[in-house]
């Protein structure tokens, strides 16, 4: 495998933390980005900086200037970015109506517009070289919308739609844009879940008060039974990087708990999607 320059977002914990180390272990040059490297993430940044082949860069995906500064610094050092892994994200739980427009806007800014900021910077160079890979980490909840995860699902649906269209537009130009769909995993993201700020609305949903507890109890039982390992996501990224260009699937599901459900949706949808692509004269883009 040729050595790549790999930019990964959200590396201060969870999937990103493990992915940065797993990719670097193969000899790739990893730029591990995270926000607030001089503040609350200083300890994580220092620890990751000590890993061979890893350089930590401060980057806040919701800040246009921060994104450009970080990206430009990598280009100045390396001249290119071969692989972009959009891993940084945020979750939201609770009754959908408690979310204000500002709440939803922030969720979209982190989970959709943030990745797009980086893609807009990475794609010109990738197209010019006719080579590149973008891996967008979405979720199984980017294919189905579960109650109480409504706003999170909406943001991941959006990233899925963005990624799927780009998959077909860019593959003929030598660039792969693919989707990685994790299921539920025990990571620090679970302790950072956001909630809607219009809390007065929740009074009208008292009849549903028991359901959030049931959800978390069921998730706990699934974790106990299946013991999902976040390293599986890092391994999936490594596998996608090593896969032949143009042969990577549009979606990769990594979910040891309920992944068969999402996999079945993907398979069935792809069959019908392919028929529609053919009907619209786009059969060659399926090759």
C-alpha beads as a LAMMPS data file, in Angstrom:
LAMMPS data file: protein, C-alpha beads

287 atoms
286 bonds

1 atom types
1 bond types

-500.0 500.0 xlo xhi
-500.0 500.0 ylo yhi
-500.0 500.0 zlo zhi

Masses

1 110.0

Atoms # bond

1 1 1 0.000 0.000 0.000
2 1 1 1.424 3.384 -1.001
3 1 1 1.805 5.855 1.834
4 1 1 -0.919 8.478 1.985
5 1 1 -1.429 11.878 3.563
6 1 1 -4.557 11.411 5.676
7 1 1 -6.593 14.149 7.358
8 1 1 -8.952 12.934 10.091
9 1 1 -11.367 15.136 12.043
10 1 1 -12.593 14.588 15.581
11 1 1 -9.552 12.678 16.806
12 1 1 -9.733 13.671 20.474
13 1 1 -11.791 10.575 21.359
14 1 1 -13.743 7.567 20.124
15 1 1 -13.576 6.521 16.501
16 1 1 -11.255 9.358 15.511
17 1 1 -8.740 8.632 18.260
18 1 1 -8.516 4.971 17.291
19 1 1 -8.551 5.660 13.557
20 1 1 -5.653 8.103 13.723
21 1 1 -3.462 5.549 15.476
22 1 1 -4.531 2.629 13.281
23 1 1 -3.874 4.520 10.053
24 1 1 -0.556 5.882 11.295
25 1 1 0.553 2.383 12.298
26 1 1 0.549 1.459 8.601
27 1 1 3.034 4.229 7.846
28 1 1 0.606 6.777 6.463
29 1 1 1.160 10.409 7.436
30 1 1 -1.801 11.324 9.632
31 1 1 -2.958 14.843 10.405
32 1 1 -5.171 14.317 13.422
33 1 1 -7.411 17.312 13.891
34 1 1 -9.405 18.358 16.924
35 1 1 -10.651 21.590 18.428
36 1 1 -9.217 23.425 21.436
37 1 1 -5.819 21.711 21.408
38 1 1 -4.467 24.303 23.846
39 1 1 -7.452 24.037 26.183
40 1 1 -9.711 21.164 27.148
41 1 1 -8.184 18.798 24.591
42 1 1 -4.571 19.692 25.364
43 1 1 -3.818 16.389 27.082
44 1 1 -5.338 14.377 24.237
45 1 1 -3.455 16.446 21.657
46 1 1 -0.140 15.920 23.430
47 1 1 -0.696 12.175 23.744
48 1 1 -1.634 11.772 20.091
49 1 1 1.304 13.927 19.001
50 1 1 3.648 11.363 20.520
51 1 1 2.378 8.662 18.151
52 1 1 4.695 8.005 15.218
53 1 1 3.475 9.466 11.895
54 1 1 0.864 11.654 13.623
55 1 1 0.739 15.442 13.632
56 1 1 -2.044 17.098 15.620
57 1 1 -3.660 20.186 14.119
58 1 1 -6.215 22.471 15.754
59 1 1 -9.434 22.580 13.736
60 1 1 -13.012 23.562 14.577
61 1 1 -15.311 22.225 11.850
62 1 1 -17.925 24.949 12.425
63 1 1 -15.401 27.755 11.930
64 1 1 -14.623 28.563 8.280
65 1 1 -11.361 30.338 9.114
66 1 1 -10.183 27.523 11.390
67 1 1 -10.877 24.901 8.735
68 1 1 -9.024 26.814 6.029
69 1 1 -6.051 27.602 8.281
70 1 1 -5.689 23.943 9.243
71 1 1 -6.077 22.688 5.683
72 1 1 -3.643 25.240 4.268
73 1 1 -1.039 24.267 6.871
74 1 1 -1.252 20.639 5.763
75 1 1 -0.944 21.580 2.093
76 1 1 2.070 23.758 2.927
77 1 1 3.740 20.784 4.646
78 1 1 2.718 17.965 2.307
79 1 1 1.487 19.518 -0.922
80 1 1 -1.657 17.387 -0.922
81 1 1 -4.279 15.489 1.026
82 1 1 -4.840 11.969 -0.291
83 1 1 -7.524 10.871 2.159
84 1 1 -10.063 12.907 4.114
85 1 1 -11.950 11.188 6.934
86 1 1 -14.866 13.334 8.113
87 1 1 -15.384 11.758 11.513
88 1 1 -16.158 14.721 13.775
89 1 1 -19.799 14.871 14.760
90 1 1 -22.349 15.537 17.451
91 1 1 -25.467 13.717 18.629
92 1 1 -28.823 14.956 19.867
93 1 1 -31.475 13.101 21.854
94 1 1 -34.944 14.019 23.012
95 1 1 -38.354 14.992 21.712
96 1 1 -37.834 16.532 18.292
97 1 1 -40.096 19.496 18.916
98 1 1 -37.910 20.702 21.778
99 1 1 -35.267 21.639 19.215
100 1 1 -35.288 25.253 18.106
101 1 1 -34.204 26.297 14.603
102 1 1 -30.891 27.323 16.165
103 1 1 -30.501 23.856 17.735
104 1 1 -31.043 22.187 14.390
105 1 1 -28.791 24.669 12.633
106 1 1 -25.939 23.824 15.003
107 1 1 -26.473 20.091 14.464
108 1 1 -26.346 20.592 10.698
109 1 1 -23.308 22.855 10.975
110 1 1 -21.335 20.190 12.823
111 1 1 -22.548 17.078 11.000
112 1 1 -23.074 18.347 7.444
113 1 1 -21.664 21.788 6.688
114 1 1 -18.452 21.083 8.613
115 1 1 -17.633 18.046 6.472
116 1 1 -18.573 20.018 3.362
117 1 1 -16.149 22.798 4.296
118 1 1 -13.336 20.260 4.240
119 1 1 -14.557 18.503 1.109
120 1 1 -14.651 21.808 -0.785
121 1 1 -10.998 22.346 0.086
122 1 1 -9.851 18.782 -0.610
123 1 1 -11.696 18.068 -3.856
124 1 1 -9.912 20.443 -6.270
125 1 1 -6.535 18.848 -5.605
126 1 1 -7.982 15.347 -5.726
127 1 1 -9.659 16.033 -9.054
128 1 1 -6.484 17.568 -10.445
129 1 1 -4.542 14.414 -9.538
130 1 1 -7.433 12.117 -10.537
131 1 1 -6.910 10.399 -7.220
132 1 1 -8.315 10.754 -3.739
133 1 1 -10.601 9.286 -1.127
134 1 1 -13.158 10.915 1.155
135 1 1 -14.746 8.819 3.894
136 1 1 -17.782 10.413 5.516
137 1 1 -18.757 8.821 8.820
138 1 1 -22.550 8.922 9.065
139 1 1 -24.679 6.435 11.009
140 1 1 -27.239 3.692 10.641
141 1 1 -29.510 6.515 11.814
142 1 1 -28.703 8.217 8.529
143 1 1 -30.861 5.608 6.795
144 1 1 -33.801 5.405 9.206
145 1 1 -35.103 8.030 11.605
146 1 1 -35.718 6.784 15.118
147 1 1 -37.949 8.573 17.625
148 1 1 -36.083 10.839 20.040
149 1 1 -33.087 10.954 17.670
150 1 1 -34.984 12.993 15.085
151 1 1 -32.621 15.958 14.716
152 1 1 -29.517 13.785 14.766
153 1 1 -31.048 11.543 12.112
154 1 1 -31.966 14.561 10.012
155 1 1 -28.349 15.706 9.989
156 1 1 -27.006 12.271 9.136
157 1 1 -29.621 11.834 6.379
158 1 1 -28.277 15.057 4.922
159 1 1 -24.657 13.894 5.025
160 1 1 -25.720 10.610 3.419
161 1 1 -27.456 12.466 0.588
162 1 1 -24.477 14.721 0.042
163 1 1 -22.082 11.786 -0.007
164 1 1 -24.122 9.495 -2.251
165 1 1 -24.525 12.081 -5.001
166 1 1 -20.809 12.877 -4.890
167 1 1 -19.960 9.169 -5.053
168 1 1 -21.376 9.001 -8.584
169 1 1 -20.235 12.435 -9.734
170 1 1 -16.601 11.998 -8.700
171 1 1 -15.865 8.334 -9.337
172 1 1 -15.453 8.900 -13.112
173 1 1 -12.849 11.549 -12.236
174 1 1 -10.763 9.155 -10.138
175 1 1 -12.004 10.266 -6.711
176 1 1 -13.964 8.047 -4.316
177 1 1 -16.451 9.560 -1.854
178 1 1 -17.828 6.823 0.388
179 1 1 -20.055 6.433 3.429
180 1 1 -19.180 4.590 6.631
181 1 1 -22.258 3.760 8.716
182 1 1 -21.498 2.837 12.341
183 1 1 -24.158 1.432 14.602
184 1 1 -24.158 1.912 18.344
185 1 1 -20.757 1.763 20.041
186 1 1 -19.650 2.641 23.575
187 1 1 -17.664 5.832 22.977
188 1 1 -17.346 9.213 24.676
189 1 1 -19.869 10.628 22.211
190 1 1 -22.608 8.990 24.273
191 1 1 -21.772 11.248 27.203
192 1 1 -21.860 14.407 25.073
193 1 1 -25.384 14.131 23.680
194 1 1 -27.079 17.477 23.118
195 1 1 -30.742 18.196 23.856
196 1 1 -33.249 20.696 22.541
197 1 1 -33.394 24.017 24.351
198 1 1 -37.159 24.618 24.039
199 1 1 -37.794 22.612 27.194
200 1 1 -41.313 23.993 27.737
201 1 1 -42.496 21.918 24.786
202 1 1 -41.603 18.710 26.641
203 1 1 -44.612 19.200 28.920
204 1 1 -46.868 18.240 26.040
205 1 1 -45.083 14.887 25.639
206 1 1 -45.522 13.500 29.163
207 1 1 -47.229 10.416 27.742
208 1 1 -43.869 9.412 26.231
209 1 1 -41.775 9.856 29.381
210 1 1 -41.079 6.128 29.773
211 1 1 -39.630 5.591 26.308
212 1 1 -36.192 7.241 26.617
213 1 1 -35.433 4.987 29.601
214 1 1 -36.514 1.942 27.615
215 1 1 -34.236 2.943 24.745
216 1 1 -31.134 3.320 26.905
217 1 1 -31.911 0.095 28.762
218 1 1 -32.192 -1.774 25.462
219 1 1 -28.958 -0.232 24.171
220 1 1 -27.205 -1.290 27.369
221 1 1 -28.428 -4.848 26.907
222 1 1 -27.271 -4.876 23.271
223 1 1 -23.828 -3.675 24.330
224 1 1 -23.655 -6.369 26.999
225 1 1 -24.689 -9.092 24.561
226 1 1 -22.673 -8.089 21.494
227 1 1 -19.813 -6.132 23.083
228 1 1 -19.279 -3.810 20.105
229 1 1 -15.681 -2.631 19.809
230 1 1 -15.041 0.911 18.468
231 1 1 -11.806 -0.397 16.966
232 1 1 -14.004 -2.005 14.294
233 1 1 -14.644 1.463 12.845
234 1 1 -10.929 2.245 12.705
235 1 1 -10.332 -1.103 11.002
236 1 1 -13.049 -0.310 8.450
237 1 1 -11.349 2.984 7.609
238 1 1 -8.043 1.196 7.137
239 1 1 -9.724 -1.323 4.846
240 1 1 -11.346 1.402 2.753
241 1 1 -8.030 3.225 2.374
242 1 1 -6.397 0.022 1.180
243 1 1 -9.183 -0.938 -1.245
244 1 1 -8.679 -0.428 -4.994
245 1 1 -9.775 2.921 -6.361
246 1 1 -13.161 2.804 -8.049
247 1 1 -14.106 -0.467 -6.362
248 1 1 -15.048 0.878 -2.959
249 1 1 -18.754 0.483 -2.136
250 1 1 -20.854 3.580 -1.651
251 1 1 -21.824 2.366 1.853
252 1 1 -20.059 0.254 4.461
253 1 1 -22.051 -0.807 7.518
254 1 1 -20.205 -1.560 10.757
255 1 1 -22.764 -2.550 13.354
256 1 1 -22.500 -5.820 15.305
257 1 1 -25.772 -5.180 17.137
258 1 1 -28.445 -4.298 14.573
259 1 1 -26.402 -3.965 11.388
260 1 1 -28.314 -6.631 9.468
261 1 1 -31.313 -4.299 9.522
262 1 1 -29.407 -1.384 7.944
263 1 1 -27.598 -3.725 5.558
264 1 1 -30.911 -5.085 4.286
265 1 1 -32.201 -1.536 3.723
266 1 1 -29.069 -0.623 1.795
267 1 1 -29.198 -3.733 -0.356
268 1 1 -32.852 -3.405 -1.246
269 1 1 -32.628 0.319 -1.899
270 1 1 -29.568 -0.081 -4.136
271 1 1 -31.402 -2.504 -6.402
272 1 1 -34.214 -0.046 -7.014
273 1 1 -31.834 2.910 -7.173
274 1 1 -29.862 1.223 -9.943
275 1 1 -33.058 0.755 -11.953
276 1 1 -33.838 4.451 -11.608
277 1 1 -30.298 5.449 -12.626
278 1 1 -30.720 3.372 -15.773
279 1 1 -34.121 4.944 -16.456
280 1 1 -32.493 8.396 -16.278
281 1 1 -29.770 7.423 -18.755
282 1 1 -27.048 7.064 -16.128
283 1 1 -26.284 3.382 -16.443
284 1 1 -22.601 3.994 -17.205
285 1 1 -22.171 5.716 -13.854
286 1 1 -23.035 2.447 -12.107
287 1 1 -20.046 0.595 -13.562

Bonds

1 1 1 2
2 1 2 3
3 1 3 4
4 1 4 5
5 1 5 6
6 1 6 7
7 1 7 8
8 1 8 9
9 1 9 10
10 1 10 11
11 1 11 12
12 1 12 13
13 1 13 14
14 1 14 15
15 1 15 16
16 1 16 17
17 1 17 18
18 1 18 19
19 1 19 20
20 1 20 21
21 1 21 22
22 1 22 23
23 1 23 24
24 1 24 25
25 1 25 26
26 1 26 27
27 1 27 28
28 1 28 29
29 1 29 30
30 1 30 31
31 1 31 32
32 1 32 33
33 1 33 34
34 1 34 35
35 1 35 36
36 1 36 37
37 1 37 38
38 1 38 39
39 1 39 40
40 1 40 41
41 1 41 42
42 1 42 43
43 1 43 44
44 1 44 45
45 1 45 46
46 1 46 47
47 1 47 48
48 1 48 49
49 1 49 50
50 1 50 51
51 1 51 52
52 1 52 53
53 1 53 54
54 1 54 55
55 1 55 56
56 1 56 57
57 1 57 58
58 1 58 59
59 1 59 60
60 1 60 61
61 1 61 62
62 1 62 63
63 1 63 64
64 1 64 65
65 1 65 66
66 1 66 67
67 1 67 68
68 1 68 69
69 1 69 70
70 1 70 71
71 1 71 72
72 1 72 73
73 1 73 74
74 1 74 75
75 1 75 76
76 1 76 77
77 1 77 78
78 1 78 79
79 1 79 80
80 1 80 81
81 1 81 82
82 1 82 83
83 1 83 84
84 1 84 85
85 1 85 86
86 1 86 87
87 1 87 88
88 1 88 89
89 1 89 90
90 1 90 91
91 1 91 92
92 1 92 93
93 1 93 94
94 1 94 95
95 1 95 96
96 1 96 97
97 1 97 98
98 1 98 99
99 1 99 100
100 1 100 101
101 1 101 102
102 1 102 103
103 1 103 104
104 1 104 105
105 1 105 106
106 1 106 107
107 1 107 108
108 1 108 109
109 1 109 110
110 1 110 111
111 1 111 112
112 1 112 113
113 1 113 114
114 1 114 115
115 1 115 116
116 1 116 117
117 1 117 118
118 1 118 119
119 1 119 120
120 1 120 121
121 1 121 122
122 1 122 123
123 1 123 124
124 1 124 125
125 1 125 126
126 1 126 127
127 1 127 128
128 1 128 129
129 1 129 130
130 1 130 131
131 1 131 132
132 1 132 133
133 1 133 134
134 1 134 135
135 1 135 136
136 1 136 137
137 1 137 138
138 1 138 139
139 1 139 140
140 1 140 141
141 1 141 142
142 1 142 143
143 1 143 144
144 1 144 145
145 1 145 146
146 1 146 147
147 1 147 148
148 1 148 149
149 1 149 150
150 1 150 151
151 1 151 152
152 1 152 153
153 1 153 154
154 1 154 155
155 1 155 156
156 1 156 157
157 1 157 158
158 1 158 159
159 1 159 160
160 1 160 161
161 1 161 162
162 1 162 163
163 1 163 164
164 1 164 165
165 1 165 166
166 1 166 167
167 1 167 168
168 1 168 169
169 1 169 170
170 1 170 171
171 1 171 172
172 1 172 173
173 1 173 174
174 1 174 175
175 1 175 176
176 1 176 177
177 1 177 178
178 1 178 179
179 1 179 180
180 1 180 181
181 1 181 182
182 1 182 183
183 1 183 184
184 1 184 185
185 1 185 186
186 1 186 187
187 1 187 188
188 1 188 189
189 1 189 190
190 1 190 191
191 1 191 192
192 1 192 193
193 1 193 194
194 1 194 195
195 1 195 196
196 1 196 197
197 1 197 198
198 1 198 199
199 1 199 200
200 1 200 201
201 1 201 202
202 1 202 203
203 1 203 204
204 1 204 205
205 1 205 206
206 1 206 207
207 1 207 208
208 1 208 209
209 1 209 210
210 1 210 211
211 1 211 212
212 1 212 213
213 1 213 214
214 1 214 215
215 1 215 216
216 1 216 217
217 1 217 218
218 1 218 219
219 1 219 220
220 1 220 221
221 1 221 222
222 1 222 223
223 1 223 224
224 1 224 225
225 1 225 226
226 1 226 227
227 1 227 228
228 1 228 229
229 1 229 230
230 1 230 231
231 1 231 232
232 1 232 233
233 1 233 234
234 1 234 235
235 1 235 236
236 1 236 237
237 1 237 238
238 1 238 239
239 1 239 240
240 1 240 241
241 1 241 242
242 1 242 243
243 1 243 244
244 1 244 245
245 1 245 246
246 1 246 247
247 1 247 248
248 1 248 249
249 1 249 250
250 1 250 251
251 1 251 252
252 1 252 253
253 1 253 254
254 1 254 255
255 1 255 256
256 1 256 257
257 1 257 258
258 1 258 259
259 1 259 260
260 1 260 261
261 1 261 262
262 1 262 263
263 1 263 264
264 1 264 265
265 1 265 266
266 1 266 267
267 1 267 268
268 1 268 269
269 1 269 270
270 1 270 271
271 1 271 272
272 1 272 273
273 1 273 274
274 1 274 275
275 1 275 276
276 1 276 277
277 1 277 278
278 1 278 279
279 1 279 280
280 1 280 281
281 1 281 282
282 1 282 283
283 1 283 284
284 1 284 285
285 1 285 286
286 1 286 287
